[in-house]
Amino acid sequence: MLNSSEIPLSDTFKAILDSSPESFVLLSANHSVILFNRTLQQTISRFFNKALQIGDDYHDYLFESTRQLYAESFQKALGGEITIVQNEAIVGDITIWLEYKMNPVYDANHELIGIALYIKNIDAQKKAELALELANTTFEAIFANNTEGLILISKYFKVLQFNHAIAQRLFENIGKKIYVGADFREFIYAKEPQQLLDLFTLACEGQTIEQEILTKTAYGEEIWFTVKMYPVFDKHKQLLGVVVQSFSIDEKKNAEISMQESEMKFRRIIETAPIAILIVNDQMKITLSNPETEKIFGYTHQEIMNQHIDLLIPSRFKNTHHLHTAEYLETPRMYHMGAGRFIPAITKDGKELIVEVSLNSFIVNGKQLVLAMIQDVTARTQNEIQLKDQVQILEKIAWQHSHEIRRPVANIKGLIDLINMDYEDFRSIPTWTFLEQEVETLDKVIHKIVADTYRDYKGKK
């Protein structure tokens, strides 16, 4: 084996070695340094704080984490093998990835000159590879374990990757098994396939798409899905494909449709109700009114919406009404119409009404609302006043029957009794008997009129 003094080096070769970004050292069979370049000298100086010299034992410049690897590779090189390994070297608090290449160097006579060691800093590259590997592993794990259906499709509709959830769903809904390389279009079972393909085209152009899709299985069942599509690019910003993510919203959608139908029925009932109906929020602002409300109060739907309920209360009663509404909101309860709760109200043109109100409180989406059913009882109140006046007149008539008419009848009866006592012969006269009977009948009629009057009209007061 030649030593370093026997190796002829031209200036050109030396310049080539020194300009290499890789560290280089030529070692003898006993690990002494024969030759090295500037890059290795700088690395030794940085990590070991001393200058590398020809003849040094290279063991003195090994990191502890690389000694075993160095020994194994050196023995292989002495046996004529070329080894290339990557290792994460640890120097204090610093970790750095290095690639080691070790190979034997022979002269023209195939005599061993030494062992060449090339050391390349691959830290940035290796960490990028590890990050990419971790990202791929994480992506695959998320892809595989996601309970939502996931499928990666190329821009040419070829299936690149899919998870168990989408495979199971496709088999259950259309009876087909998906596989890598399949044409995605063969697995579309949306009610309007072109709609899904148009969304896919937008995703290929870089857009993120999310939409609810109504699908129909091979068995005729209609179900709802939310489909989300987003493009996936490589590090060079080239499109790898489109991830299609889908999850069932059938239960949620059916609940929404049912709620919408219930709301439509509710609105229909309110709109056709023969009495005025209002719904107000916890600020006592009107959130819904029906046509009967507009008919009674003269406001259009647009005029009354979001207005405070005070709009329908005469000014002189507003303070009292504020107290009552505040009290009701603190302890909401059901009020039934017809319990004598008469409230003054005012129309758009200033006409005052008497209304009867039923209230009920309920909660929607955590917000308190109040349902008010309003009936105009102005005419009924006026009729009751008239009826009361009529009752008073009838009472007066009854009193007159009881006192003014009955009194002379009672006097006549008294005279008849006196005559009967003094003149018994009168009883045998037919005319007298007839007079006596008629007076008795008249007295009974007066009693009956008085009794009927009190019975029929006292209850109506």
C-alpha positions in Angstrom: 0.0 0.0 0.0 1.2 3.5 -0.9 1.6 6.2 1.7 0.6 9.8 1.1 4.1 10.9 0.0 4.1 8.3 -2.7 0.8 9.6 -4.2 1.5 12.2 -7.0 -1.1 14.9 -6.9 -1.5 17.5 -9.7 -2.7 21.0 -8.9 -5.7 20.3 -11.0 -6.6 17.2 -9.1 -6.1 18.9 -5.8 -8.3 21.8 -6.9 -11.0 19.3 -7.9 -10.9 17.6 -4.5 -11.0 20.9 -2.6 -13.9 22.3 -4.6 -16.1 19.3 -3.9 -19.1 20.0 -1.5 -18.6 16.4 -0.2 -16.0 15.6 2.5 -13.3 13.2 1.2 -10.6 11.3 3.0 -8.3 8.5 1.8 -7.4 6.1 4.6 -4.7 3.5 5.0 -5.5 -0.1 6.1 -4.6 0.9 9.7 -7.0 4.0 9.5 -4.4 6.6 9.2 -5.1 9.7 7.1 -3.4 9.6 3.7 -5.2 12.4 1.9 -8.2 14.7 2.5 -9.9 17.8 1.0 -10.8 21.2 2.2 -14.4 20.4 2.9 -13.5 17.6 5.4 -10.9 19.9 7.0 -13.6 22.6 7.6 -16.0 19.9 9.0 -13.4 18.5 11.4 -12.5 22.0 12.5 -16.2 22.9 13.2 -17.1 19.8 15.2 -13.7 18.8 16.8 -12.1 22.3 17.0 -8.7 21.1 15.7 -7.0 20.8 12.3 -6.9 17.4 10.5 -3.3 16.2 9.7 -2.0 13.6 7.4 -1.1 10.6 9.4 -3.8 11.1 12.0 -5.8 8.1 13.2 -9.2 8.7 11.7 -10.8 7.1 14.7 -10.2 10.3 16.6 -12.6 12.1 14.2 -15.6 9.8 14.4 -18.9 10.6 16.1 -19.9 8.1 18.7 -23.1 7.3 16.9 -21.1 6.4 13.7 -18.3 4.2 15.1 -20.0 0.9 14.6 -21.2 1.8 11.1 -17.6 3.0 10.2 -16.0 -0.2 11.4 -18.5 -2.5 9.5 -18.2 -0.5 6.3 -14.3 -0.3 6.5 -14.0 -4.1 6.8 -16.3 -4.5 3.7 -14.2 -2.0 1.8 -11.0 -3.9 2.7 -12.7 -6.9 1.2 -13.3 -5.1 -2.0 -17.0 -4.0 -1.4 -18.5 -0.6 -2.0 -20.9 0.5 0.8 -23.3 3.4 0.8 -25.2 4.1 4.0 -27.2 6.9 5.5 -27.0 7.7 9.2 -28.2 10.3 11.6 -25.2 11.6 13.4 -25.6 13.0 16.9 -23.1 15.6 18.1 -24.1 17.1 21.4 -27.5 18.7 20.9 -27.1 18.7 17.1 -28.5 15.9 14.9 -27.5 15.8 11.2 -28.1 13.3 8.5 -25.0 12.2 6.5 -24.5 9.8 3.7 -21.3 7.7 3.8 -19.7 6.0 0.7 -16.7 3.8 1.3 -14.9 2.0 -1.4 -11.4 0.5 -2.0 -8.9 2.4 -4.3 -6.4 0.4 -6.4 -3.5 1.4 -8.5 -2.8 0.2 -12.1 -1.4 -3.1 -10.8 -4.5 -3.6 -8.7 -2.6 -3.0 -5.6 -4.7 -1.4 -2.8 -3.8 2.3 -2.3 -6.3 2.9 0.5 -10.0 3.2 1.4 -11.8 6.3 0.1 -14.5 7.7 2.3 -17.0 10.3 0.9 -19.2 12.0 3.4 -22.2 14.0 2.0 -24.5 16.2 4.1 -28.0 15.1 3.2 -29.7 16.7 6.2 -32.1 18.9 4.3 -32.9 16.2 1.8 -33.4 13.5 4.4 -35.6 15.6 6.6 -37.7 16.5 3.6 -38.0 12.8 2.7 -38.9 11.9 6.3 -41.4 14.8 6.4 -42.9 13.6 3.2 -42.9 10.0 4.4 -44.6 11.0 7.6 -47.1 13.1 5.6 -47.8 10.1 3.4 -48.1 7.8 6.3 -50.4 10.2 8.1 -52.4 10.7 4.9 -52.8 7.0 4.4 -53.8 6.5 8.0 -56.4 9.3 7.9 -57.5 8.0 4.5 -57.8 4.4 5.7 -59.4 5.1 9.1 -61.7 7.9 8.2 -65.3 7.0 8.7 -66.3 9.3 5.9 -65.9 8.0 2.3 -62.7 9.2 0.7 -61.4 8.5 -2.8 -58.5 10.1 -4.8 -59.2 10.4 -8.5 -56.9 11.6 -11.3 -58.0 14.3 -13.7 -58.7 11.5 -16.2 -61.2 9.9 -13.8 -58.9 7.0 -12.7 -59.2 5.8 -9.1 -55.8 6.3 -7.4 -56.7 5.5 -3.8 -59.8 4.9 -1.7 -60.7 3.9 1.8 -62.8 1.2 3.3 -65.8 3.4 4.0 -66.3 4.4 0.4 -65.7 0.9 -0.8 -68.3 -0.5 1.5 -70.8 2.3 0.7 -70.5 1.8 -3.1 -70.9 -2.0 -2.7 -74.0 -1.6 -0.5 -75.6 1.1 -2.8 -74.8 -0.1 -6.3 -73.4 -3.6 -5.8 -70.0 -2.8 -7.3 -66.5 -3.3 -6.0 -64.1 -0.4 -6.5 -60.4 -0.9 -7.3 -57.3 1.2 -8.1 -57.3 2.1 -11.8 -61.1 1.9 -12.2 -63.0 4.6 -14.0 -64.7 6.7 -11.4 -67.6 7.5 -13.7 -68.7 3.8 -13.5 -69.4 4.3 -9.8 -71.5 7.5 -10.0 -75.1 6.9 -8.9 -76.2 10.5 -8.3 -79.7 11.3 -9.5 -78.1 13.8 -11.9 -74.6 12.4 -12.8 -73.6 15.4 -15.0 -74.0 17.6 -11.9 -71.3 15.6 -10.1 -69.0 15.6 -13.2 -69.3 19.4 -13.5 -68.3 19.7 -9.9 -65.3 17.4 -10.5 -64.2 19.6 -13.4 -64.3 22.7 -11.2 -62.2 20.8 -8.6 -59.6 19.9 -11.2 -59.4 23.6 -12.0 -58.4 24.3 -8.4 -61.6 25.0 -6.7 -62.9 23.4 -3.4 -66.4 22.3 -3.9 -69.0 21.3 -1.3 -72.6 20.4 -2.2 -75.6 18.3 -1.1 -76.4 15.6 -3.6 -79.5 13.5 -3.9 -78.6 10.0 -5.1 -80.5 6.9 -6.0 -79.2 3.5 -5.2 -79.4 0.5 -7.6 -82.4 -0.6 -5.5 -84.4 2.5 -6.1 -83.9 4.1 -2.7 -83.2 7.9 -2.7 -80.6 9.1 -0.2 -78.8 12.4 0.5 -75.1 12.9 0.7 -72.8 15.9 1.2 -70.0 15.7 -1.4 -66.8 17.7 -0.9 -64.1 17.9 -3.6 -60.7 19.5 -3.4 -57.6 19.3 -5.6 -54.3 17.8 -4.4 -51.0 19.1 -5.8 -47.4 17.8 -5.6 -44.5 20.0 -4.4 -44.1 21.3 -7.9 -47.8 22.5 -7.8 -48.8 19.9 -10.4 -52.2 18.4 -10.0 -52.1 14.9 -8.5 -55.8 14.4 -8.5 -59.0 15.3 -6.7 -60.1 14.0 -3.3 -63.8 13.3 -3.2 -65.1 13.1 0.3 -68.7 12.1 1.0 -70.8 11.4 4.0 -74.4 10.6 4.5 -76.8 13.4 5.6 -79.9 11.4 4.8 -81.3 11.5 8.4 -80.4 15.2 8.8 -81.9 16.1 5.4 -85.1 14.1 6.0 -85.4 15.9 9.3 -84.9 19.3 7.6 -87.5 18.4 4.9 -89.9 17.3 7.6 -89.3 20.5 9.5 -89.9 22.5 6.4 -93.1 20.7 5.7 -94.2 21.2 9.3 -93.4 24.9 9.0 -95.4 25.2 5.8 -98.3 23.5 7.5 -98.0 25.8 10.5 -97.8 28.9 8.3 -100.8 27.6 6.3 -102.9 27.1 9.4 -101.9 30.6 10.7 -102.6 32.2 7.3 -106.1 30.7 7.0 -107.1 31.1 10.7 -110.3 33.2 11.2 -108.7 35.1 14.0 -105.7 37.4 14.2 -102.5 35.6 15.1 -99.1 37.2 15.9 -95.8 35.7 17.0 -93.4 38.1 18.9 -89.9 37.5 20.2 -88.5 38.2 23.6 -88.1 41.8 22.7 -91.9 41.9 21.9 -91.2 42.6 18.3 -93.5 41.0 15.7 -91.9 38.2 13.7 -95.0 36.8 12.1 -98.6 37.9 11.3 -101.5 36.5 9.4 -103.9 38.1 7.0 -106.6 38.4 9.6 -104.3 40.6 11.7 -103.8 42.9 8.7 -107.6 42.9 8.1 -108.4 43.9 11.7 -105.6 46.5 12.3 -105.2 47.8 8.7 -101.4 47.2 8.5 -99.7 45.3 5.6 -97.4 42.5 6.4 -94.3 44.6 5.5 -95.5 47.5 7.8 -96.1 45.3 10.8 -93.1 43.0 10.6 -90.3 43.7 13.2 -92.4 46.4 14.8 -92.9 46.5 18.6 -96.3 45.1 19.8 -96.9 48.6 21.2 -97.8 49.6 17.7 -101.2 48.2 18.4 -101.7 49.7 21.9 -103.2 53.2 22.4 -100.7 55.7 23.8 -102.4 56.1 27.2 -102.1 52.4 27.9 -98.5 51.7 26.8 -96.8 52.1 30.2 -99.2 49.7 31.8 -98.8 47.3 28.9 -95.0 47.4 29.3 -95.4 46.2 32.9 -97.7 43.4 31.9 -95.5 42.2 29.1 -92.3 42.3 31.3 -94.2 40.3 33.9 -95.4 37.7 31.4 -91.9 37.2 29.9 -90.5 36.6 33.4 -93.1 33.9 34.1 -94.5 32.8 30.7 -97.7 30.8 31.0 -100.8 30.0 28.9 -103.7 32.5 28.7 -106.9 31.2 27.2 -109.2 33.4 25.2 -112.6 34.0 26.6 -111.5 34.5 30.2 -112.4 38.2 30.3 -109.0 39.6 29.4 -110.1 42.6 27.4 -107.3 44.8 26.1 -107.7 48.1 24.3 -106.1 48.2 20.8 -105.7 50.7 18.0 -105.8 50.3 14.3 -103.6 52.0 11.7 -106.2 54.7 11.1 -106.5 55.5 14.8 -109.7 53.6 15.5 -109.8 52.0 19.0 -110.9 48.5 19.5 -111.6 46.1 22.3 -109.8 42.8 21.8 -109.6 39.6 23.7 -106.2 37.9 23.7 -104.9 34.3 24.3 -101.1 33.9 24.9 -98.8 30.9 24.8 -95.0 30.9 25.1 -92.7 28.4 23.4 -89.0 27.9 22.6 -87.5 27.6 19.1 -83.7 27.2 18.7 -83.2 28.4 22.3 -85.1 31.6 21.7 -88.3 32.4 23.5 -91.3 33.3 21.4 -94.9 34.2 22.3 -98.0 33.2 20.2 -100.8 35.7 20.6 -104.3 35.0 19.2 -106.4 38.1 19.0 -110.2 38.5 18.6 -111.9 41.8 18.0 -114.8 41.8 20.6 -115.7 45.5 20.1 -119.1 44.6 18.6 -119.7 41.9 21.2 -118.9 44.3 24.0 -121.3 46.8 22.6 -124.0 44.1 22.4 -123.4 43.1 26.0 -123.8 46.8 27.0 -127.1 46.9 25.1 -128.2 43.6 26.7 -127.3 45.0 30.1 -129.5 48.0 29.4 -132.3 45.7 28.3 -132.0 43.7 31.5 -132.3 46.8 33.5 -135.4 47.8 31.6 -136.9 44.3 32.2 -136.0 44.5 35.8 -137.9 47.8 36.0 -140.9 46.2 34.3 -140.7 43.2 36.7 -140.6 45.6 39.6 -143.7 47.5 38.2 -145.5 44.1 37.9 -144.5 43.2 41.3 -145.4 46.5 43.0 -147.7 48.6 40.8 -149.9 46.0 39.2 -150.0 43.5 41.9 -151.0 46.0 44.6 -154.5 46.8 43.2 -155.0 43.1 42.6 -154.2 42.4 46.2 -156.6 45.2 47.3 -159.4 43.6 45.2 -158.6 40.2 46.7 -158.8 41.8 50.2 -162.3 43.4 49.5 -163.6 40.0 48.1 -162.4 38.3 51.3 -164.2 40.9 53.5 -167.4 40.7 51.5 -167.3 36.9 51.8 -166.9 37.2 55.5 -169.9 39.6 56.0 -172.1 38.5 53.2 -172.1 34.7 52.8 -175.0 34.9 50.4 -172.7 36.4 47.7 -170.9 33.1 47.3 -174.0 31.6 45.8 -174.1 34.2 43.1 -172.4 32.8 39.9 -171.1 36.3 38.8 -169.5 36.8 42.2 -167.8 33.4 42.0 -166.5 34.2 38.5 -165.1 37.5 39.7 -163.3 35.8 42.6 -161.8 33.1 40.3 -160.6 35.7 37.7 -158.9 37.8 40.4 -157.1 34.7 41.6 -156.0 33.8 38.1 -154.7 37.4 37.5 -152.7 37.2 40.7 -151.1 33.9 39.6 -150.2 35.4 36.2 -148.5 38.3 37.9 -146.5 35.9 40.1 -145.4 33.9 37.0 -144.3 37.0 35.0 -142.2 38.2 37.9 -140.6 34.8 38.4 -139.9 34.2 34.7 -138.4 37.7 34.4 -135.9 37.2 37.2 -135.0 33.6 36.1 -134.4 34.6 32.4 -132.6 37.9 32.8 -130.9 37.8 36.1 -128.5 35.1 34.6 -127.7 37.3 31.6 -126.5 40.3 33.6 
